Amino acid sequence: MTPTFRRPVIRAARLFASGLAALAIGAGVVSAQPAEIVVGKTFVTAGDDPARGSNGWALVSHGVAEQLFMVDETGRVTPRLAAGAERSGDRTWRVTLRDGRRFSDGSTVTAEAVAEGLNRSAAENGAARASAGRLAFTAEDARTLRVETERPTPILPSILAEWPMAVYRQTAAGPVFTGPWRIAAMTAGSELRLEPNAHAEGAAGRAPIRLRRFPDAGALALALESGEVDLAFNLPPAALERVSRRPGVTVRSFPVAYQYMAWMNTTRAPLDDVRVRRAIDLAFDRTQIARAVRGGEPATGAFAAQFPFAGTDPRPHDPAAAARLLDEAGWTPGPDGIRRRDGRPLRLVVQAYPQRPDLVTMQPVVRAQFRAIGIDVETRVSEQPNDLARSGDFDVLLWAQHTAPAGDPGFFLSVFLRSDGANNFARWRSPAFDAVLDRMAAEADGEVRARLAHEAEAIVFADAPVAHLLTPVWHVGLSARLADYRPWGSDYYVIRADLPARP
């Protein structure tokens, strides 16, 4: 997920009744707690309210929050805070909570507390309503939740694993969570100080964590080399050879379920013309883009090949067909090779953001590919990608997105491409596409859901509100202390309860 970024706001450290073992130097008492782990990323959550933007995703990624269900290392939806779920009607489910779980303030995880938090998120976060409409949570007893869905759904556990569904209890001091760590201090968007959640299993052996945001991946790589961080998440490909030679540093590269894509603003000329959008889709040479970022597979659509609902054929690259479409749209080449219509040049701004360094690396390649079919390009880099996407003040926006965070195709297609989707950045409207999603919402059979996903994507391919580019490979750098760390879940479960820190 791409996070929501805001200007850093300094927050006072929170004080907890229980937490880290004390270090009383004057009394000569030294804690046996493991030394602090420093984790470096190019993003840190902008806040601790799961009902706001993508905070829920970030808080799960940071090891602070959990959901009722999760996607495990193998890609399966499995219970987390829940013990299980059973469907009891067309739009009704019952979810049983695990016994003995507590929030970080020591209070018991009850159905009433979970219902209050998730009802608030469902009301305030549009992404929480994407897959089955608004969910209504009611406590039937201390450990049983009744969940009523606005639209029938046979896959509620998968929906409850989606990133807006972080579980929390609202208190006068702010939300409290159930993850293996809790927030001790925050500089929003810049740094988190995490301490072990004393009420989570295994807390005694955990180290405190300092999570730092770096302005770009190059600075992150330098911090790993200098010993400033123990875990550098998402190193730039250009630094891999140099970093790998550093004594005591391990680099792990892994394919992710993210997709790199290009949103096209369908309400802004000339991209309000489907012929121009389709020409741009055909202009992308995805193999060349993969070489530029030193890894990855050309996209077959919205989903990585590991999923059974992914497409099988790479998206086509055909500059000649793209040129014909632009001719049909009235954009003809000028003497400088740039196309013009009514005397105006065909010029677009292609934007990216530094929190996903590969996107910035892609920009000059994309500029050359567009120039080859007669489109003049200006490239820009934005520090606030979500603000930019929601404002609509862009032509083409390069984007990175986990498209199946809960192991199902419905969430991405609904949130980002449905006509009333919470993150419909392309501002695209298609009743035919919406109708396919309505059929998918009522379908339980995985093979049928896959066929419907393909049908929905065929509509997207024809109208081209987005061009899917690449399934990337990411790189994590580790100090000797974290040499046993294994990345999984893309960037959804980075700081985990099983973080294997050596002394």
N, C-alpha and C positions, 0 to 999 in steps of 0.2 A: 504494500500500500504506500501511496505517496502521502506524507504527513501534512498536517496543517501547520504552517509556520507563522509566528507573530514576533514582533519586536520583543526582545527579552524584557521580562518584568521580574524584578528581584522579589523573592518571597522570603519571609522570615522562616527560619528553621522551625519545624514542628517538634514539640516535646511530647514524648510518649511515656506512659507510666512504666512500661517495661521495654527492654530492648537490648542494646549492646552491653556486654560486660564492661565494667568500668576500668579505666586506667588511672589510678591514683598515684602519681609519681611521688608526691610528698610523703605518702604513707608507705611507699615502697611496694605497692601492690601492682603487679603487671598482669594484664589480661592475657589469657591463652588463646584468644580469638585469632583466627587467621588474618594475615595482613590484607589491607584493602586491595581489591581488584579494580583496575582502571580499564574501562571499556570505551573505545572511541568509535563514533559513528559520524555520518554527515547529517544526521537528524536526531533531535531529542524532542519529546512531546512538548507541545505548546501549553498544556494544561492538564489538570487531573480530573476534569469532568467528562465522563464517558458519553454524555448526551451531546457533546459538542464536537462537530466535525469528525475527524479520524482519531480522536484521542483514545477511544477504546482499543483500536488496533495498536497504537503506540504503547499503551500501558500494559497490554499483554506481551508485546515484544520486549518490553523492559523488565519483565518478571514481576510486575506489581499486581496485575489483575489476572483473573481467570474467567472462564465461561462455564456454562452448564455442560457443554460438550466441546470437544476440540478435535482437530485433525492430527493424528499421531505421525510418527516418523515414516510410516509406510503409506500414509495418505488416507487412512481409514478414519471415519468419524467415530469417536469413542467417548464414553462418559468422562467428565472431569469433576465438577461439583455435583453433578447429577449421578444417581445410581442407575437410572434408566428412564424410558419414556414409552407410553402406550397410547395408541389412538383410541378414543372412546366415542367418536362421532365424526360426522362429516367435517366439522370445523373445531373439534375439541380434542385435546390431548391431556394426559396427566403425566407429570414429571415428578419422580421421586428423588429427593435429595439424599446425598450421602450423609451418614450419621457422623457426628463428631467434628465437623468442620467449623472453623471460627474465622471471623474477620480479624484484621490486624489490631483492633482495639480490644480483642478478647471476647466480644459478643458472639453468640452462636449464629451460624448461618441458618436462618429459618425461612420457611416459605413466605412468610409475611414480609421480611426484609428484602428478599430477592424480588418479590412481586412489586414492591414499592419502587425499587431502583429501575427495574426493566420497564415498568409502565411509564416511568418518567422518560427513559430513553426512547421508547416507542412513540411517545407524544412529541418529543422535541428533535429527534434525529430522523430525517427522511430516509436515510440508508437503512434504518431498522425496520422500515415498512416496505422494503423493496420486494421481497420474495413472496410474501403471503398477505400483504396489506398490514394493517395495524394489528399487533398481537395484544391481547388483554390477559394479564396474569392475575390469578386469584389464589389466595392461600386457603386450601381446604382443611389442612391441619398443619402442624409444625413442620412436617417434612414432605407435604404433597402440594404441588402447584397444579391448578387447572389453567390450561392455556387455550384461549379461544382465538381463532384466526379469522381475519376479515374475509380472506379467500380460502377455500379448501386447500389443504396441503398434505401430501403423504410423506413429507421429508422434514418434519419439524426438528429432529435432532441436528440435521445439517444446518438448518436456519439458525438454531441456537448456538452453532459454532461460528457464525459470521461475526466479523469484527465489531459491529455496533453493539453486540450482546454481552459486553463485559458486565460481570456481576459486581454490585457494590451496595453499600448501605450509606444513605445520606445522614450526616451528623451535623451538629452546629459548627464543628471545626472543618467540615468538608467531607468528601466521600472517603470511605475506608474500604479496603479490598481484601482478597484472600490469598494473593500470590506469595511466593517464597520470600519476596522482599517487600519493604514498604518505604515510602518516601520520607526521608528525614529532612531534606531541604531541597528547594528547587529554584533555579533561575530559568524561567520558562523559555523553552526553545534553545537553551544553551548548556545547562548542566543539571544533573540530578545527583543527589547523595542518597544512596539506598542503604538501609540496614536490614538485617534478617528479620523477617516477621516471626516474632517469638512464638506465635500461635500456629505456625505452619510446621508440618512434619519435617524433621531433619534440620531445624533452625540452628541447633547448637554447633554444628560443624560448618556453617556458612560464614563466608567473609563479607564484610561490607563492600559496597561497590560504588565507585564514582563513574558516572556516565557522562562523557564529554562530547559535545558537538564540535566538529571541525568544519571550517568554512568550505573545504574542498577535499577531494580524495588525495591530492598530492600532499597536503599538509598532514593528513592522517598517516600516510606512508612514512613521512619523515618522523612523526611522533613514535611510530613503532620502532623504527631504526634506532632512535635515540633512547629507547627504553621508557618512554613516557606512558605508554599504554601496554596492557597485557593482551587485549583483543582489539584488532582493527578490522571493523566490519565493512566490507566492500572496498577493497584496494583497487586503485586504477591499474589496468593492464600494463601500461607503460612502465610501472614501477616494479613489476613482479620479479623480473630477473635480478634486479639490484637488491630487492628486499630478501629474496630467497638465499642470497649469498651471505646474509648477515648471520654471524654465529648466534645460536640460541633462538632463532626465529623459524617458525614453521608456517608455510602457506598452504592452505587447503582451498582447492577450487571445486565448485559444485554447480551443477545445473539447477536452475530455479524454475518455479512455476509462474514467475513474472512474465509479462510480455511488454516489449517496447512497441509503442504505437504512435501514430500522428493523428491528433484530432484536427478536423477541418471545420471551421466555423461556417455552418450551412446558411446562416442568416446574413453573411457579409459578402458583397461582391468582391471578386468574381466567383467565390466558392459557393454562392447560391445556385450556380449552374452545375448540374450533376455531371455534365461532360467534362468540366474542368476538374472536378473532384476525381472522376474516374481516370483522367489523364495523369493526375498526380499519383494515384495508386499504382498505375502502370509504370511510372517513371522510377519508382524505387527499385534499386538493385540491392536486394536483401543480402545476397552473398557478399557483395562488396562491403556492405555495412558490417556484416559479421567479421570480416577481415579487419576492418578499421578498429573494432573494439576487442579484437583478438579473442574471439570465442563466441559461441552461440549457434543456433540453428535458424535458418530462414523460417518465418512464421507461415503456418498453414491456415491461420485464422486467429481467433481470440484466445485459444487454449494451447498449453504446452502438450507435446506429443505423449507425455506420460498418462494423460487422462483418456478414458475410453470414448469421450465425446469430442475429442479433438479431430480436426480435419486431417486428411492424409496428403493432400497435394499442396506444395508450396505456392504462395501467391505469385502470380505471373509478373514478369518484368518484360515490357514490350514498348520501347521508346517510339517505334514507328506507329503503333496503334495509338499511343498517347498523342503523337503529333497530329494524327488524323482527327482525333476528338477535338483538339484545340482549333484545328482548321474549321471543323463543323460549327464550333462555338463562335466563330468570327475573329479569332485571334490569329493573325498572320505574321510571319517572321519579318522583322525590319532589317535594314542593312547591317546592324550590329548584332544580329542573331536574336534579339529580344522581340518577342511577339507584341503586336499592338492591335488595338481595336478602337476605332474612332479617334486615332491619334494618341491614345493613352497606352503606356507600356504595361505589360502583364508583370506586375511586381507583387511579391508576397514577403511577409515577415515570418521567419521560422524561429520559434522560441524554444528554449530548453531551460533547465534549472540545475544548479551545481550539486544539489543533494543526491542526484543520480548522475555521476560523472560520465558514464557512457553516453548519455544523451548529448552532452556538450561535445564529446569526441565525435559524435555523428554529424554535427552541424555542417562542417565544411564538406563532408561527403555528400550530404543531402543537397547542399547548395550547388555542387557540381552536377549532380544528377538532374536537378531542376533546370539548371542552365543549359543542359544538353537538349532539352525540349523547348527552350525559348522562354523560360520563366526567370526573371531577375529576382534575386533573393537577398534580403537583409537578414542577418542572424542576430538574435539578442539572447541574453541570459537573465533570467528573473530569479530573485531570491524568494519570492512569494508565489509559488506556482498555483496553489489552490485559489488564492485571491484572483490571480490572473484568469484562471479557468472559469471561475464563477462570474467574473465581470463580463466575459464575452469580448474583451478588448484584445483579440488576437486573430491572426489568420490561420496559421498552422502551429500547433503546440505539440512538441515531442513529449511523450509521457511514458512513465513506467507504472505498471499496475499488476498486482497479483489478481488474476482473473478467475481463480477458483479457490478462494481461501477456505471454503468449507467442503471442497471436493465435489462441487456440483456446478453446472453451467448457469443455473438460473439467476444467481445473485448478480454477477457482472452484467449480464444482458439486461437485467431489470434496472439496476442502479444507474448504469451509464448509457443505456440506449433506448429504454422505454420512453415513450413520449413525455410522460410525467416523472421520469427518473430523477432522483435527487441529485445525481451527478451527470446529467445529460449535457456535458460541456459543448458538444457539437450543435446543440439546439435543434436536433433532428426530430422530425415527426413522421411516423409511419404507422397508420392503423393496421396494415397487414402484419407488420412485425409485432405489434402489441397483441394481435389476435393469436399469433403463434405462442407468445409467452403465456397468454391466458390458458391455452390448452396444456402447456407444459406444467403450469401451476397445479393442475388437478391430476397429473400423471405420476404414478409411483414406479412403474417399471423402468429400470435404468436404461435398457436398450431403446425404449420408446423415447425417453427423455433425450438420449443422444441424437436420435433421428430428428426430433423437434429442434434441438440446438443447431443441427446442420441446416434445417429449413430456415431458421431465423437468420443464421449467418449468410445464407444465400441472398436474402433480402438486403442485408448490410453490404455485401460485396457489390450488389447491383447499384446501390445508391451511394456508397462510399462516403459516409460521414466520418469514417475513421479508416486509416490504413494500418493494418497490423504488419509489423516489421520483423521482429526477432524474438526468439526465446533465448535469453542471455545465459551466460555463465558468470558467476560471481566468485570473488576471491576474499578469503578471510586470513589475516595475519595474526599469529599467536606467539606470545612470549613462551619461554621454557616452562613457565608456571602453568600455562593453559595448553600445553602441547597435546593433551589428550582430548581436547574439545572437538566435537563433530557437529558441523552446521547442518541443520535441516529445517524444513518449513519455510524456506526462503528467508524473509526477515520477520516472520510472524512470531516465531519462538526463538529469539536470540539469547536472552538471559533466562535460563531455565533452572528448575530445581536441581537438576543433575550436573550443574556447572562443575567440571572436574578440576578444581584448583589444587595444585601441588603446594606444599609449604614454601 
